Amino acid sequence: MADPSSRAPLGEGPSGKPLPLSVRLLGAGVRSARSVGKAAGIDRAVETAAEEAMVAAVESEAVERAIARVLKGPAVEEAMNSALESDAVKHALIDALDSELVDEVWRRLLASDEAQRLVERIAEAPEIRAAISAQSMGLIEDVGHTIGNGTRRLDSVVERIVRRIFFRKRRAEPTDRAGAVTRGLAFGLDVLIVNLGFSGLAAVAALIASAFSGNGSGVSNFALAAGTTLWFALGSLYLVGFWSLAAQTPGMRFVGIRLAVEGRGLPLGRSIKRLIGMALATIPFGLGFLGIFFDGRRRAWDDRLSGADVLYEANERATAPWSRLGSHEVLAADAPTTTKAPDSPGPSVAARGRLA
């Protein structure tokens, strides 16, 4: 519906009454000025000037500071929180994630060369390799602990049976010395390792010999004697080396036993004595090992000759590397607040190892 004032004659108001003279003169002046402005282009100049003024005002530092203050204020945060809590926004996000466009983006992203290089860099990271290695070693240790627990129970059972056969008294108290079953299993694993290493060396030696002689029909008596001697030499070096360096062989470590020595390993002279004692105990059909069943400390001839008993290790699991993340914060929180005197000694080697 049109405005009534638009239908009113010139010089009359909406009610049909004539307007005052001053009003009619002012209206005529405004219309004349508007016509003159349009004809001279003043209105366009005013609009351009107003536009430039508004652009300059928006691009000014004051407006930037005002916008920054608004964005840092609580109003924006409240608006974002209310938007995130809105059911409409949730439905929109769920619909966007379920759309085929997102699936296509993921397919292209995973098929890109950048994603492949990222996976390769992650796989080659030292932390990932260390974690995989620790996990593998943890699995082997878990298997060894399980087998070791079973052999420890068998040690007591077999010892009780052997003592009953030979009319010996049963052990009054349990002992932490390793029994025959656990020690036999450890020695069997060591023999297996030596055999695997010797088989590889023998295969290489046979290949070289056949290449030079051209005769692969069989093994001579000399080669058989030399191979047997080399096998005993390799086994002796294996046992003496691990006894002297770590006080336990890989087979002993697998089942959780070690030599009772002070320090890291058994001295070389005592290791050689232990090897001689093992040989002497084996010569009389293994009778030198009966002390494992009858002696209170389960000592065979090799144990007596070297002065080192065989002990069960504490059956403890080593923690995974990732379980120690953030341990420095825990240690800092638990550390005492008292300061150390200048002349007081530093932490011990064991304490430094625990803090590392």
C-alpha positions as a Markdown table, in Angstrom:
| # | Residue | x | y | z |
|---|---|---|---|---|
| 1 | Met | 0.0 | 0.0 | 0.0 |
| 2 | Ala | 1.4 | 3.4 | -1.0 |
| 3 | Asp | 2.2 | 6.0 | 1.6 |
| 4 | Pro | -0.6 | 8.7 | 1.9 |
| 5 | Ser | 2.0 | 11.4 | 2.0 |
| 6 | Ser | 3.1 | 10.4 | -1.5 |
| 7 | Arg | -0.3 | 11.3 | -2.9 |
| 8 | Ala | -0.6 | 14.6 | -1.1 |
| 9 | Pro | -0.4 | 17.6 | -3.4 |
| 10 | Leu | 2.7 | 19.8 | -3.3 |
| 11 | Gly | 2.6 | 22.1 | -0.4 |
| 12 | Glu | 0.0 | 20.0 | 1.6 |
| 13 | Gly | 0.7 | 17.6 | 4.5 |
| 14 | Pro | -0.6 | 14.0 | 4.9 |
| 15 | Ser | -3.9 | 15.3 | 6.5 |
| 16 | Gly | -4.5 | 17.6 | 3.5 |
| 17 | Lys | -3.7 | 20.8 | 5.4 |
| 18 | Pro | -1.4 | 23.2 | 3.8 |
| 19 | Leu | 2.2 | 23.2 | 5.1 |
| 20 | Pro | 3.8 | 26.2 | 6.6 |
| 21 | Leu | 5.8 | 28.5 | 4.3 |
| 22 | Ser | 9.1 | 27.7 | 6.0 |
| 23 | Val | 8.7 | 24.0 | 5.5 |
| 24 | Arg | 7.8 | 24.5 | 1.9 |
| 25 | Leu | 10.9 | 26.7 | 1.3 |
| 26 | Leu | 13.2 | 24.1 | 3.0 |
| 27 | Gly | 11.8 | 21.2 | 1.0 |
| 28 | Ala | 12.3 | 23.2 | -2.2 |
| 29 | Gly | 15.9 | 24.0 | -1.3 |
| 30 | Val | 16.7 | 20.3 | -0.5 |
| 31 | Arg | 15.2 | 19.2 | -3.9 |
| 32 | Ser | 17.1 | 21.9 | -5.7 |
| 33 | Ala | 20.4 | 21.0 | -3.9 |
| 34 | Arg | 19.9 | 17.3 | -4.7 |
| 35 | Ser | 19.3 | 18.1 | -8.4 |
| 36 | Val | 22.3 | 20.3 | -8.6 |
| 37 | Gly | 24.4 | 17.7 | -6.8 |
| 38 | Lys | 23.4 | 15.0 | -9.2 |
| 39 | Ala | 24.1 | 17.2 | -12.2 |
| 40 | Ala | 27.6 | 18.3 | -10.9 |
| 41 | Gly | 28.6 | 14.8 | -9.6 |
| 42 | Ile | 28.9 | 15.9 | -6.0 |
| 43 | Asp | 26.8 | 12.9 | -4.7 |
| 44 | Arg | 29.3 | 10.4 | -6.3 |
| 45 | Ala | 32.2 | 12.3 | -4.8 |
| 46 | Val | 30.6 | 12.2 | -1.4 |
| 47 | Glu | 30.0 | 8.5 | -1.7 |
| 48 | Thr | 33.6 | 7.8 | -2.8 |
| 49 | Ala | 34.9 | 9.9 | 0.1 |
| 50 | Ala | 32.7 | 8.1 | 2.6 |
| 51 | Glu | 33.8 | 4.8 | 1.2 |
| 52 | Glu | 37.5 | 5.7 | 1.5 |
| 53 | Ala | 36.9 | 7.0 | 5.0 |
| 54 | Met | 35.3 | 3.7 | 6.1 |
| 55 | Val | 38.1 | 1.6 | 4.5 |
| 56 | Ala | 40.7 | 3.7 | 6.2 |
| 57 | Ala | 38.9 | 3.3 | 9.5 |
| 58 | Val | 38.7 | -0.5 | 9.2 |
| 59 | Glu | 42.4 | -0.8 | 8.2 |
| 60 | Ser | 43.6 | 1.4 | 11.1 |
| 61 | Glu | 45.6 | 0.1 | 14.1 |
| 62 | Ala | 42.8 | 1.1 | 16.4 |
| 63 | Val | 40.3 | -1.2 | 14.7 |
| 64 | Glu | 42.9 | -4.0 | 14.8 |
| 65 | Arg | 43.5 | -3.5 | 18.5 |
| 66 | Ala | 39.7 | -3.5 | 19.1 |
| 67 | Ile | 39.2 | -6.7 | 17.1 |
| 68 | Ala | 42.1 | -8.4 | 19.0 |
| 69 | Arg | 40.6 | -7.3 | 22.3 |
| 70 | Val | 37.2 | -8.7 | 21.3 |
| 71 | Leu | 38.8 | -12.0 | 20.2 |
| 72 | Lys | 40.7 | -12.3 | 23.5 |
| 73 | Gly | 37.7 | -11.5 | 25.5 |
| 74 | Pro | 35.2 | -13.9 | 27.1 |
| 75 | Ala | 32.5 | -13.2 | 24.6 |
| 76 | Val | 34.2 | -15.1 | 21.8 |
| 77 | Glu | 35.0 | -18.0 | 24.0 |
| 78 | Glu | 31.4 | -18.2 | 25.3 |
| 79 | Ala | 30.1 | -18.0 | 21.7 |
| 80 | Met | 32.4 | -20.8 | 20.6 |
| 81 | Asn | 31.5 | -23.0 | 23.6 |
| 82 | Ser | 27.8 | -22.5 | 23.0 |
| 83 | Ala | 28.3 | -23.2 | 19.3 |
| 84 | Leu | 30.1 | -26.5 | 20.1 |
| 85 | Glu | 27.4 | -27.5 | 22.5 |
| 86 | Ser | 24.7 | -26.8 | 20.0 |
| 87 | Asp | 22.9 | -29.9 | 18.7 |
| 88 | Ala | 22.8 | -28.4 | 15.2 |
| 89 | Val | 26.6 | -28.0 | 15.1 |
| 90 | Lys | 27.1 | -31.5 | 16.3 |
| 91 | His | 24.8 | -32.9 | 13.7 |
| 92 | Ala | 26.5 | -30.8 | 11.0 |
| 93 | Leu | 30.0 | -32.1 | 12.1 |
| 94 | Ile | 28.7 | -35.7 | 12.2 |
| 95 | Asp | 27.2 | -35.4 | 8.7 |
| 96 | Ala | 30.4 | -33.8 | 7.4 |
| 97 | Leu | 32.5 | -36.7 | 8.8 |
| 98 | Asp | 30.2 | -39.3 | 7.4 |
| 99 | Ser | 30.2 | -37.7 | 4.0 |
| 100 | Glu | 31.9 | -39.2 | 1.0 |
| 101 | Leu | 34.0 | -36.1 | 0.6 |
| 102 | Val | 35.9 | -36.9 | 3.9 |
| 103 | Asp | 36.5 | -40.5 | 2.7 |
| 104 | Glu | 37.8 | -39.3 | -0.6 |
| 105 | Val | 40.2 | -36.9 | 1.2 |
| 106 | Trp | 41.5 | -39.7 | 3.4 |
| 107 | Arg | 42.0 | -42.0 | 0.4 |
| 108 | Arg | 44.0 | -39.3 | -1.4 |
| 109 | Leu | 46.0 | -38.4 | 1.7 |
| 110 | Leu | 46.9 | -42.0 | 2.4 |
| 111 | Ala | 47.9 | -42.6 | -1.2 |
| 112 | Ser | 50.1 | -39.6 | -1.4 |
| 113 | Asp | 53.9 | -39.7 | -1.5 |
| 114 | Glu | 54.0 | -37.4 | 1.6 |
| 115 | Ala | 52.1 | -39.9 | 3.7 |
| 116 | Gln | 54.4 | -42.7 | 2.5 |
| 117 | Arg | 57.5 | -40.7 | 3.4 |
| 118 | Leu | 56.0 | -39.9 | 6.8 |
| 119 | Val | 55.4 | -43.6 | 7.6 |
| 120 | Glu | 58.9 | -44.4 | 6.5 |
| 121 | Arg | 60.4 | -41.7 | 8.8 |
| 122 | Ile | 58.3 | -43.0 | 11.7 |
| 123 | Ala | 59.4 | -46.6 | 11.1 |
| 124 | Glu | 63.1 | -45.5 | 10.9 |
| 125 | Ala | 62.9 | -43.5 | 14.1 |
| 126 | Pro | 65.3 | -44.7 | 16.8 |
| 127 | Glu | 62.6 | -44.5 | 19.5 |
| 128 | Ile | 60.3 | -46.9 | 17.5 |
| 129 | Arg | 63.1 | -49.3 | 16.9 |
| 130 | Ala | 64.1 | -49.2 | 20.6 |
| 131 | Ala | 60.5 | -49.8 | 21.6 |
| 132 | Ile | 60.1 | -52.8 | 19.2 |
| 133 | Ser | 63.4 | -54.3 | 20.4 |
| 134 | Ala | 62.5 | -53.8 | 24.0 |
| 135 | Gln | 59.1 | -55.5 | 23.4 |
| 136 | Ser | 60.8 | -58.4 | 21.7 |
| 137 | Met | 63.3 | -58.8 | 24.5 |
| 138 | Gly | 60.4 | -58.5 | 27.0 |
| 139 | Leu | 58.6 | -61.4 | 25.3 |
| 140 | Ile | 61.7 | -63.6 | 25.4 |
| 141 | Glu | 62.2 | -62.8 | 29.0 |
| 142 | Asp | 58.6 | -63.6 | 29.8 |
| 143 | Val | 59.0 | -67.0 | 28.2 |
| 144 | Gly | 62.3 | -67.6 | 30.1 |
| 145 | His | 60.7 | -66.6 | 33.4 |
| 146 | Thr | 57.8 | -68.9 | 32.8 |
| 147 | Ile | 60.1 | -71.8 | 31.9 |
| 148 | Gly | 62.4 | -70.9 | 34.8 |
| 149 | Asn | 59.5 | -71.0 | 37.3 |
| 150 | Gly | 58.6 | -74.5 | 36.1 |
| 151 | Thr | 62.2 | -75.8 | 36.3 |
| 152 | Arg | 62.6 | -74.4 | 39.8 |
| 153 | Arg | 59.7 | -76.4 | 41.0 |
| 154 | Leu | 61.1 | -79.5 | 39.2 |
| 155 | Asp | 64.5 | -78.9 | 41.0 |
| 156 | Ser | 62.9 | -79.6 | 44.3 |
| 157 | Val | 60.9 | -82.5 | 43.1 |
| 158 | Val | 63.8 | -84.3 | 41.4 |
| 159 | Glu | 66.1 | -83.6 | 44.3 |
| 160 | Arg | 63.6 | -85.1 | 46.7 |
| 161 | Ile | 63.2 | -88.2 | 44.5 |
| 162 | Val | 67.0 | -88.7 | 44.2 |
| 163 | Arg | 67.5 | -88.3 | 47.9 |
| 164 | Arg | 64.8 | -90.9 | 48.6 |
| 165 | Ile | 66.5 | -93.3 | 46.2 |
| 166 | Phe | 69.8 | -92.9 | 48.0 |
| 167 | Phe | 68.3 | -92.9 | 51.4 |
| 168 | Arg | 69.2 | -89.3 | 52.2 |
| 169 | Lys | 67.2 | -86.9 | 54.3 |
| 170 | Arg | 65.0 | -84.4 | 52.7 |
| 171 | Arg | 66.0 | -80.8 | 52.6 |
| 172 | Ala | 64.8 | -79.1 | 55.7 |
| 173 | Glu | 64.6 | -75.5 | 54.3 |
| 174 | Pro | 64.3 | -74.2 | 50.8 |
| 175 | Thr | 67.4 | -72.8 | 49.2 |
| 176 | Asp | 68.2 | -70.1 | 46.6 |
| 177 | Arg | 70.8 | -72.3 | 44.9 |
| 178 | Ala | 69.9 | -73.6 | 41.4 |
| 179 | Gly | 69.0 | -77.3 | 41.1 |
| 180 | Ala | 69.9 | -79.9 | 38.5 |
| 181 | Val | 66.9 | -79.4 | 36.2 |
| 182 | Thr | 67.4 | -75.6 | 35.8 |
| 183 | Arg | 71.2 | -76.0 | 35.4 |
| 184 | Gly | 70.8 | -78.8 | 32.9 |
| 185 | Leu | 68.3 | -76.8 | 30.8 |
| 186 | Ala | 70.6 | -73.8 | 30.8 |
| 187 | Phe | 73.6 | -76.0 | 29.7 |
| 188 | Gly | 71.5 | -77.6 | 27.0 |
| 189 | Leu | 70.6 | -74.1 | 25.6 |
| 190 | Asp | 74.3 | -73.2 | 25.6 |
| 191 | Val | 75.2 | -76.4 | 23.8 |
| 192 | Leu | 72.5 | -75.6 | 21.2 |
| 193 | Ile | 74.0 | -72.1 | 20.7 |
| 194 | Val | 77.5 | -73.4 | 20.3 |
| 195 | Asn | 76.3 | -76.0 | 17.8 |
| 196 | Leu | 74.5 | -73.4 | 15.7 |
| 197 | Gly | 77.7 | -71.3 | 15.6 |
| 198 | Phe | 79.9 | -74.2 | 14.9 |
| 199 | Ser | 77.6 | -75.4 | 12.1 |
| 200 | Gly | 77.8 | -72.1 | 10.4 |
| 201 | Leu | 81.6 | -72.1 | 10.6 |
| 202 | Ala | 81.8 | -75.8 | 9.4 |
| 203 | Ala | 79.6 | -75.0 | 6.4 |
| 204 | Val | 81.8 | -72.2 | 5.4 |
| 205 | Ala | 84.9 | -74.3 | 5.9 |
| 206 | Ala | 83.5 | -77.2 | 3.9 |
| 207 | Leu | 82.5 | -74.8 | 1.0 |
| 208 | Ile | 86.0 | -73.4 | 0.9 |
| 209 | Ala | 87.6 | -76.8 | 1.0 |
| 210 | Ser | 85.4 | -78.2 | -1.8 |
| 211 | Ala | 86.1 | -75.2 | -3.9 |
| 212 | Phe | 89.8 | -75.8 | -3.7 |
| 213 | Ser | 90.0 | -79.6 | -3.7 |
| 214 | Gly | 87.0 | -80.3 | -5.9 |
| 215 | Asn | 86.2 | -83.3 | -3.8 |
| 216 | Gly | 82.9 | -83.4 | -1.8 |
| 217 | Ser | 82.6 | -87.2 | -1.5 |
| 218 | Gly | 83.0 | -87.3 | 2.3 |
| 219 | Val | 84.9 | -86.2 | 5.5 |
| 220 | Ser | 88.3 | -87.5 | 6.2 |
| 221 | Asn | 89.3 | -88.7 | 9.7 |
| 222 | Phe | 91.7 | -85.8 | 10.0 |
| 223 | Ala | 88.9 | -83.3 | 9.3 |
| 224 | Leu | 86.6 | -85.1 | 11.8 |
| 225 | Ala | 89.2 | -84.9 | 14.5 |
| 226 | Ala | 90.0 | -81.3 | 13.7 |
| 227 | Gly | 86.3 | -80.5 | 13.8 |
| 228 | Thr | 85.8 | -82.2 | 17.1 |
| 229 | Thr | 88.7 | -80.4 | 18.6 |
| 230 | Leu | 87.5 | -77.1 | 17.2 |
| 231 | Trp | 84.0 | -77.8 | 18.7 |
| 232 | Phe | 85.4 | -78.3 | 22.2 |
| 233 | Ala | 87.7 | -75.2 | 21.8 |
| 234 | Leu | 84.7 | -73.1 | 20.7 |
| 235 | Gly | 82.5 | -74.4 | 23.6 |
| 236 | Ser | 85.3 | -73.8 | 26.1 |
| 237 | Leu | 85.8 | -70.2 | 24.9 |
| 238 | Tyr | 82.1 | -69.6 | 24.9 |
| 239 | Leu | 81.7 | -70.8 | 28.6 |
| 240 | Val | 84.8 | -69.1 | 29.9 |
| 241 | Gly | 84.1 | -65.9 | 28.1 |
| 242 | Phe | 80.5 | -65.5 | 29.4 |
| 243 | Trp | 81.5 | -66.6 | 32.9 |
| 244 | Ser | 84.2 | -64.0 | 33.0 |
| 245 | Leu | 82.3 | -61.2 | 31.4 |
| 246 | Ala | 78.8 | -61.5 | 32.8 |
| 247 | Ala | 78.9 | -64.4 | 35.4 |
| 248 | Gln | 76.2 | -66.1 | 33.3 |
| 249 | Thr | 75.8 | -67.6 | 29.9 |
| 250 | Pro | 72.9 | -66.9 | 27.6 |
| 251 | Gly | 71.3 | -70.2 | 28.6 |
| 252 | Met | 71.7 | -69.3 | 32.3 |
| 253 | Arg | 70.2 | -65.8 | 31.7 |
| 254 | Phe | 67.2 | -67.3 | 29.8 |
| 255 | Val | 66.2 | -69.5 | 32.8 |
| 256 | Gly | 67.2 | -66.9 | 35.4 |
| 257 | Ile | 70.3 | -68.2 | 37.1 |
| 258 | Arg | 73.8 | -66.8 | 37.6 |
| 259 | Leu | 77.1 | -67.4 | 39.4 |
| 260 | Ala | 77.3 | -66.0 | 42.9 |
| 261 | Val | 80.3 | -63.7 | 42.5 |
| 262 | Glu | 81.1 | -60.2 | 43.6 |
| 263 | Gly | 81.4 | -57.8 | 40.7 |
| 264 | Arg | 80.3 | -58.2 | 37.1 |
| 265 | Gly | 81.9 | -61.5 | 36.3 |
| 266 | Leu | 84.0 | -64.4 | 37.5 |
| 267 | Pro | 87.8 | -63.9 | 37.3 |
| 268 | Leu | 89.5 | -65.6 | 34.4 |
| 269 | Gly | 91.5 | -68.0 | 36.5 |
| 270 | Arg | 88.4 | -69.1 | 38.4 |
| 271 | Ser | 86.5 | -69.5 | 35.1 |
| 272 | Ile | 89.2 | -71.8 | 33.8 |
| 273 | Lys | 89.1 | -73.8 | 37.1 |
| 274 | Arg | 85.3 | -74.1 | 36.7 |
| 275 | Leu | 85.8 | -75.4 | 33.2 |
| 276 | Ile | 88.3 | -78.0 | 34.4 |
| 277 | Gly | 86.0 | -79.0 | 37.2 |
| 278 | Met | 83.1 | -79.5 | 34.8 |
| 279 | Ala | 85.3 | -81.8 | 32.7 |
| 280 | Leu | 86.4 | -83.8 | 35.7 |
| 281 | Ala | 82.8 | -84.1 | 36.9 |
| 282 | Thr | 81.8 | -85.4 | 33.5 |
| 283 | Ile | 84.6 | -88.0 | 33.0 |
| 284 | Pro | 83.3 | -90.5 | 35.7 |
| 285 | Phe | 79.9 | -90.8 | 34.0 |
| 286 | Gly | 78.8 | -87.5 | 35.5 |
| 287 | Leu | 79.2 | -88.6 | 39.1 |
| 288 | Gly | 80.8 | -85.3 | 39.9 |
| 289 | Phe | 77.4 | -83.6 | 39.6 |
| 290 | Leu | 75.7 | -85.6 | 42.3 |
| 291 | Gly | 76.6 | -82.9 | 44.7 |
| 292 | Ile | 73.8 | -80.8 | 43.2 |
| 293 | Phe | 71.4 | -83.3 | 44.8 |
| 294 | Phe | 73.2 | -84.1 | 48.1 |
| 295 | Asp | 75.1 | -81.0 | 49.1 |
| 296 | Gly | 73.4 | -78.4 | 51.2 |
| 297 | Arg | 74.4 | -75.6 | 48.8 |
| 298 | Arg | 73.9 | -77.8 | 45.7 |
| 299 | Arg | 77.6 | -77.7 | 44.7 |
| 300 | Ala | 79.1 | -79.9 | 42.1 |
| 301 | Trp | 82.8 | -80.3 | 41.5 |
| 302 | Asp | 83.0 | -77.3 | 39.2 |
| 303 | Asp | 81.3 | -75.1 | 41.8 |
| 304 | Arg | 83.7 | -76.3 | 44.5 |
| 305 | Leu | 86.8 | -75.9 | 42.3 |
| 306 | Ser | 85.8 | -72.3 | 41.2 |
| 307 | Gly | 84.4 | -71.3 | 44.6 |
| 308 | Ala | 81.2 | -70.0 | 42.9 |
| 309 | Asp | 77.7 | -71.3 | 43.6 |
| 310 | Val | 74.9 | -71.0 | 41.1 |
| 311 | Leu | 72.0 | -68.9 | 42.4 |
| 312 | Tyr | 68.4 | -68.2 | 41.3 |
| 313 | Glu | 68.0 | -64.6 | 40.0 |
| 314 | Ala | 65.2 | -62.4 | 41.4 |
| 315 | Asn | 62.2 | -63.1 | 39.2 |
| 316 | Glu | 61.4 | -59.4 | 38.4 |
| 317 | Arg | 60.1 | -58.0 | 35.2 |
| 318 | Ala | 61.8 | -55.0 | 33.6 |
| 319 | Thr | 59.5 | -52.0 | 32.9 |
| 320 | Ala | 58.9 | -51.0 | 29.3 |
| 321 | Pro | 60.7 | -47.9 | 28.1 |
| 322 | Trp | 57.4 | -46.0 | 27.5 |
| 323 | Ser | 56.2 | -46.6 | 31.1 |
| 324 | Arg | 59.0 | -44.3 | 32.4 |
| 325 | Leu | 57.9 | -41.3 | 30.4 |
| 326 | Gly | 57.6 | -38.3 | 32.7 |
| 327 | Ser | 59.5 | -39.9 | 35.5 |
| 328 | His | 61.7 | -36.8 | 36.0 |
| 329 | Glu | 58.6 | -34.9 | 37.1 |
| 330 | Val | 57.8 | -37.7 | 39.6 |
| 331 | Leu | 61.4 | -37.8 | 40.9 |
| 332 | Ala | 61.5 | -34.0 | 41.2 |
| 333 | Ala | 58.2 | -34.0 | 43.2 |
| 334 | Asp | 59.5 | -36.7 | 45.5 |
| 335 | Ala | 63.0 | -35.3 | 46.0 |
| 336 | Pro | 63.8 | -33.7 | 49.3 |
| 337 | Thr | 63.9 | -29.9 | 49.4 |
| 338 | Thr | 67.1 | -29.8 | 51.5 |
| 339 | Thr | 70.2 | -28.6 | 49.7 |
| 340 | Lys | 73.4 | -30.7 | 49.6 |
| 341 | Ala | 76.4 | -29.4 | 51.4 |
| 342 | Pro | 79.3 | -28.4 | 49.2 |
| 343 | Asp | 81.7 | -31.0 | 50.6 |
| 344 | Ser | 79.2 | -33.9 | 50.6 |
| 345 | Pro | 79.7 | -36.6 | 48.0 |
| 346 | Gly | 77.4 | -37.0 | 45.0 |
| 347 | Pro | 74.9 | -39.8 | 44.6 |
| 348 | Ser | 76.2 | -43.3 | 44.3 |
| 349 | Val | 76.4 | -45.2 | 41.0 |
| 350 | Ala | 73.3 | -47.1 | 41.8 |
| 351 | Ala | 71.4 | -44.0 | 42.6 |
| 352 | Arg | 72.5 | -42.3 | 39.4 |
| 353 | Gly | 71.3 | -45.4 | 37.5 |
| 354 | Arg | 67.9 | -45.2 | 39.1 |
| 355 | Leu | 67.6 | -41.5 | 38.3 |
| 356 | Ala | 68.7 | -41.9 | 34.7 |
